[in-house]
Amino acid sequence: MAARAESTPAVPAWQRGRGASWVRPARPQADGLVYIVSSGVFFAAAGVMALLMRTQLATANAEVVTRESYNELLTVHGSAMVFLFAMPLIAGLGNYLVPLMIGARDMAFPRLNALSLWLYLFSGVVMMLSFLAEGGTAQAGWTAYPPLSSQQAGNGMDLWILSLHLIGVSSLLGAINFIVTIHNLRAPGMTWTRMPLFVWSMDVFAWLLLAVLPTLSAGLTLLLLDRQAGTHFFDPTGGGSPLLWQHAFWFFGHPEVYVLILPAMGIISEVLPVFARKPIFGYKAIAFSSVAIAFFSMLVWAHHMFTVGLPNVLNVYFMIASMIIAVPTGMKIFNWLATLWRGNLHFDAPMLYALGFLSIFTVGGLTGIFLAAFPVDWQLHDSYFVVAHFHYTIFGGVVFGLLAGLHYWWPKLYGRLLDERLGKASFWLMFAGFHLTFLPQHFLGLLGMPRRIYTYGEGGLWEGYNMASTIGSYVMGLGVLVILVNMAKTSRTGRRAGNDPWQANTLEWYTTSPPPEHNFDSVPYVASPRPLYDLRRRLKESDAV
């Protein structure tokens, strides 16, 4: 142990300060925590935007915000939730945990890691400062369809494009780092079929980003040229086509759903067996189904474009391909249920969030099957039914999965346990508030309420459903507040967790909590997907002898 500590490279004096230790590119735990904290700040900002929009829609003919302000809030809310909250939080957990879970001392390229982090932070600042731009920030929605995006006056749209370019470069650099780290720095004995399922999901996440992000970057470049250089890529009066943007955006946009959801699924695959006190059921099926989901996600982008006038032969293809994705997704769900079956279930906060993910994401997947049928989509396209489906999938899936991971790994991050009473209270507030917010939106869509409208007239059921949805959003906001109070309260004064408070299965719990800079003094040989379980079993056998 002493020899390993002596071999650790010396840290220069200027880098030993408390602030400098967060900046120097030599500590993935620090980078991971900066990602996590920063994504939380952007989540809070995007949440305030959502509450403003829901307050505007709570009653008919409300005047809380203007039409232009509502469009700005909608654009930045959607963009921030996807690009400034969900993706960076996944990157933060990955930076902190992937080296620990594979038995490595660091990410493969620490300096590249630091560059990725600071590009992300700069992109977030650019997006938020776009509110101060001449003409206001982007008002074309987070999908930025031309001609709204190409003809909006002012610089707000250009700053939005710059922000997404920066986050795109940041994500590509991070993806390269994850791939090299996972493929080259695994502990002795950790073959592909012994690797933690969260690491599997991060590897697929990284490869999928490499495949689809360049398409978004190309589309953004063409959009900027249309705005600033007089080109006509998306302008039909100059020989261009607005559908070209839609193809470019959705070739990125639909796989992006799985870029977000696959790491959340990896978290669920780690949490459920620990709190069910059983090995994961169907390890290989869960691992390989992630690869299948990523592959098929790149073949179905035009199911977002059923109403643009594609030939029916293409509509049928994209409908069938979209439904095929339900097969590997359903495989995961049934394997998770089999893991729970007859398990010794412990309903701690991480388990509650994991079960919440399982129930909500299943509902979101089922409504997705409806929308994948193009005759149904013709009726429901651009209605609040789509908004409800999207949030059941992304918020109910990604956010609940990430919250399960944060509650599960919080002891590893800070060495202290979160308060269980506050954790359970926050879950029930989030769970109840979520359904109260988004379940009525299905009915609003069926009643014909379009998405992206900032007001509506009196009369009918719209008012009641919108009021219920707004109340639910404030209940969710209260749940988020309880989470923040819990984290602030316990990060310094919570009960000490020890190295392995959950009796977990994977290598990150083998080292101290929080881990030292070099992560491990030694790493056990990995003989199965559950190396810590194997180690505890061997210790019991030796004690018995």
N, C-alpha and C positions, 0 to 999 in steps of 0.2 A: 504494500500500500504506500509506504514511504517512498519507495523507488519511483512509483508512478507519479507521485506528487512532485518529486524533484525534476522529473522529465518534462513537466508542463512549462511551456515557454514563459519567460518573465514578462510581466506587463510593465511598460514604461510608466514613470512616476505620474506624468500628466494624464494618463488614462485610468488612474486608480481612484479618482474622485467619484462621488456618488452620481453626479450628473454625467460625467464623461463615460462612465461604464455603460450608459445606455446608448451612447453614440458610436463607440469604437466597434469596428466590424469584426468582432471576435467572439461573440457570445449569442448563440441562437435563442437562448432563453430571454435575454433582454430584447432582442428584435421581436420575438414572439409577443412579449408583454406590451411593447409599443403598438404593435398591430392590434392587439386585443383591446387596449384602452382607447386607441384612436377610433377603431371601428365602433366602439360603444358610444363615443362622442357623436359620431356621424349618425348612428342609429337614433340617438336622442333628438338630434336636429331634424332628421327625417320624420320621426314620430310626432314632433310638434307640428310639422307641416301637415301630416295626416289628420291630426286633431283639428287644425284650422279648416281643412277641407270638409271634414265631417260636421263641424259646427255650422259651416255655410249651408250644408245640405240637410241639416236637422229639420228645418221648417221650410215651407214653401215661400218663395219670393224673398228670401233672406238677403241681407246686404252686409254680411260680415266682411267679405273681401270682394273686390271687383272681379270682372270676368278675366282681365289680363293677369291680375295677381293670382287668381285661381289656376290659370293655365301654367304660370310660372311655378307655383307650388307643386302642381301635379307632375310637371317635368322633372324637377329636381328631387322630389320625393321618390319617384320611381328609380331615377338614376342613382341616387345616393344609397337606397336600400340594396340595389344589386351590386354596384361597383365600389361603393365606399364602406358598406357595412358587411354584407354577406361574404363576398370574395375575400376581403382582407381579414375577417375574423377566421375564416377557414385557413388562410395563409398563416395567421398568427398561431393557431393551434398546431398547424403542421410544423412550423418552425420550432416551436417549443417541444413537440412530442415526437415527431418522426425520428430525430436522432436518438432519443431515449428508447423508443420502441424497437429500433433495429440494433441497439447496442453500439451506436457510434458516438464519438466525442464531439462532433460538430457537423454542420452542414458542409457539403463538399466545397462550396465557394463562399466563404464568409463575406468578402468584399462585394461580390455580386448580390448577396443577400441584403447588405446594407443599402446598396444602390436601389434595389427593388423597393425597399421600405421607404426611402426618402422620396422617390418618385411618386409613390402612392400618396404620401402626406402632401406633397406639393400639388398633386392633381385634385385632392379634396379641397385644398384652400382655393385653387382656381375655380372650381365649380361653385363653391359657396360665395366667393367674391363676385361671381357673374351677376348676382342680384344687384350690384352697384353699377353694372355696365350701362352705357348709354342705350336707351330703349328697353332696359330690363333684361332679365335672363331669358333663356330659351323658353318658348311657349308652344312648341310643337309636339309635346308629349315625349316620354322617354324613348319612343320608337322613332321619332324625328322624321316622319314621312314628308317628302316633298309633295307639293310645292310650299307647304307651310314652313318647313325648315330652310328651304333654299331662298325664300323671298322675305323672311322676317328681317325687318330693319334693325339697325344697331349692332353692337358687338357681343351681345349676350350669347347668341347662338355660336359664334366663333369661339368664345371662351369655353362653352360646353364641349365643342369638338376638340379643343386643345386638351381639356381635362380628360376626355376619354382616350385620346392618343397617349397621354402620359400613363394612365392606369393600364392601358394595353401593353406598353413597353414594360412597365413594372411587373405585370402578370406573366409576360413571356419570360422575363429573366428569372422570376421565381419558379416558374414551371421547369425551366432547364435545370435549376438547382435541385429541385425535388427529384427529378428523374435521375440525375447523376448520383445524388446521395443514396437513393433507394437501391439503385442497381449496383453500386460499387462499395458501399460501406456497411453492409449487413454483418451482424455478428457471426462467428463460426457456427456452422450447423443450421443457420437460418436460410433454408431453401425457400423457393417461392410458395410451396405448400405449407410452410411453417411461419409465414410472415403474418403479423397482425392484420386483421381485415381493415382496420382504419388505414394502415399503410397501403394496402391494396387499393383502397378508394382514392388515396392521395396520388398514387402513381397514375391511375386512370384519369383522374382530375387533371393532372399535369399534361399528359399526352393529348387529352381532348382540347385543352387550351391551346397547345401548339398547333393543332389542326385547324381551329376555327377562328382564333383571334386575328390572324392576318386578313381574313375576309372582311371583318368589321373595320380594320384599319384602312383597307383599300377603299371601302365605301365612304368612310369619314373623309379621306383625302379627296375623293371625287366631289363630295358634298361641299367641302371647303373651296375647291376650285370653282365650282358653280357659283358660290357666293362671292368670291374675291377675284377670280381671274377671268370671268366672262365665258366660261365653258357652259355646255348644255347637256351634261351627261344625264340629268334627270328632268330636263325641260323639254316637253314634247314639241313646243313651238320651234325649238332649234334642232330637232331630230333626236332628242333624248327620250328617255322613258322613266317615269316615276316607279315603274315596277322593277327596274334594275336595282334601285335602292332596296326595295322590299326583299328581293332575292338575296342581296348581299347581307342585309340586316338579319333576316331570319335564318340564313345558313349559319350565322353565329348565334342568333337569339334562341333557337330551340335547343341546340346542344348546351347553351349556357344554363338552361334549366337543370340539366344533368350535371354540369360543372358544379352547381350549387348543391344539388340533392345527393349526389354520390358520396361526398364526404360526410354528410349528415347520416346517410345510411351506414357508412363505416362506423360512425360513433355508436349508432344503435346496435350494430353487431358486436361492439365491445361491451356496452352497458348491460344488455339483456342477459348474457350468460353469467356475468358476475353476480347480478342480483337475483337470478334464478337458480344459482348454485348448480349449474349444469354446463357441460361443454356446448358450444354453438352447434346446432343441428345443421348438417349439410354445409360444412366449411367450404368445400370446393365449389359447390353450386352457387353459394353466395359470392365467392370471389370471381368466378368466371362469368356470372350473370352481370357483374359490373362492366366487364369488357363488352358483353353483348349489348347492354344498354347504351354504352358510349358509341358503339359502331352503328346501331340502328338510329340513334339520335341525329346522325348526320344525313340521314336519308329521308327525313320527313318534314323538312322546313316549310314546304308549301301548304301544309294543312292550316297555316296561319293566313293563307291567301285563297281560300276556297271561293271568296266572293269577287275575285278580280276578273273572272271570265276565263279561267283555264279550261282546256278541253276536258270532257268528262272522263276520258281514259286516264288522264293525269290525276283528276280528282279521285278516281277509284284507286289508283296506285298509292297515292299519299294517304288515303283512308285506311287501306289494308296495312301499309307499312306502319302507320301510327298505332294501329291496334296490336301489331306484332310486339311492340315494345312492352305491352302489358304482360307478355309471357315471362320474360326474365324478371320484371318487377314483381309479378305475382309469385314467382319462385322465391324471391327474397321474403315476401310477406309470410308465405306458408312455412318457410324455414324458421322465421322468427317465432311464429305461433307454436311450432313444434318444439322450439327451445323452451318456451314458457310452459308447455304442457307437462303437468306433474312435477314442475320444478318447486324448489323451496323458495318461494317468492318473498323478497324483502322490498317493501314499498317505501324506500327512501326517495328523496326528491329526484335524483337522477333517473330512477326507475319510473317515477310518475311522468316525467317529461318524455321518456322513451315510449311509454304506453300512449301518452297523448299524441306523439308523433305517429305511432302506428295506426291509431283510430282516425286521426284527421287526414293523414296522407292517403289512406285507403278511400275515404270519401272523395278527396280531390282527384284521385286516379279514376274513380268511377264516373265522375262528371266529365273528365277528359275523354273517356270512351264515347260519351254522348257527342261531344264537340268534334270528335274525329270522324263522325258520320257526316259527310258534307251536306246532305239535305237538312239535317238538324242545324248544322253550323250556319246555313243560309238564313235560318230564322233567328238564331241567337247571336250572330256575329256582331261585335261592337256593342253588345248590351251588357248590363250589370251581371248577367249570368257568367260572362267571361271573367269579369272582375272577381266574382266570388270563386270561380274555379281556380283562377291564378293564385289567389291568396290562400286557398285551402292547400294548394300544392307547395307554394313557395314559403309563405309565412308559417302555415301549419306544419309543413314538412321541414323546411330548412331551419327556421327559427327555433321550433321546438326541439329539433335534433341538436342544434348548436347549444341550446340551453341545457339539454341533458348532458352534453359533453363538458360544458363549463362547470356544472354542479359536480360532475364526476371527477374531473381533473383539478378542481380548485385546490384540494389538499396538496396536490403535486406542485401547483404554481406558488402557493403561499405557505404551505406547511401547516395550515389550520383548516378545520372543518367549518363549512357554512352552518348557520343555525337551521336545524331541521324544521322547526315550527314556521319560521319565516319562509323557508324553501317550499314547504307544502302549501302555505297560504298563497305565495306568489303563483304556484302552479294552478291552483283552483281559480284564482282571479284571472289568470291568462287564459285558461281553458274555457271558463264560462264566458268571459268577455269576447274571446275569439268567435265562438259560435253565435253569440248575440250580435256581433258585428257583421259577420259574413254570411250566415245562413239566410237572413232576410234578403240579402242581395241576389240570391238565386231567384227569389220570387219577384223582385223588382225587374230582373232581366226578362223573366217570363211575361211580365206585364208590359214590357216594351220600353223600359227606361234605358236610354243610351248611356254609354260610358262617356266621361269627359264633358258632361254638362255641369254648369256651375249653379243653376237654379231651375225651378220648375213651378208650375201653377198649382193652385189650391184644388182640393177635391180628390177623391179616390183613395186607394190604398197606398199610394206612393208616400204620403206624409207619415203614416204609421210605421211603415217598414223603414223609412229613412231615420225617423226618430229612434227606433229600436237599435238600428245600426250605429247611430252616433253614441247612444248610451253605452253600448258594448265597447266602443273604441275607448271611452274614458275608463271603463272597468279594466281594459287591457293596459291602459296607461298607468293605472294604479298598481297593477301587477308588476309592471316594469319598475316602478318606483320602489316597491317592496324588494325586488331583486337588488337594486342599487343599494338600498339601506342594508340589506343582508351582507353584501360584499364589502361595503365600507366598514360595517361593524366588526366583521370577523377577520378581515385581512390582517389586523394587528392584535385583536383581543380574543379571537375565537379559540375554541378548544384545540390543542395541538393534535395533529393527525397521526404522527408517526410515519414510517416509511410506506406502509401498506394498509391503510385503514379499511379498505373494502375486501380484503382477501382476494385480490385480483389475480389476473392470469398472465399479464404481459410485462416486458422488461422494464418499462418506465418506473414500476413500483419496486424494482430491485435496488435502486439507489436512494439517496436521502431525499427528503421533501422540505424545501425545494432542492434541486440537485446542485452539486458543485459545478464550477465552470467546465471541468473536464468530464462531467457527466458520470463516469464510472471509474473506480479504481481497478475493477476486474469485471469481466462479463462471463456468466456461465455458458457452457455449451448448450445450444438450443437443439432439443431433440423432438419437439412437438410444437404446435401452435400455442401451447400453454406452459411456457418454461417455468413460471413461478409456481404453478400448481405442481409441476414435477418436482421442483426443488423442495417445496413443503412436504410432499409425500416422502421424498428420500430422507428428509430430516426426521420425520416421524418414524420411519422404518429403522433408522440408525438409533434413535432414542429407545425404541422398543427392544433392540438388541442389547 
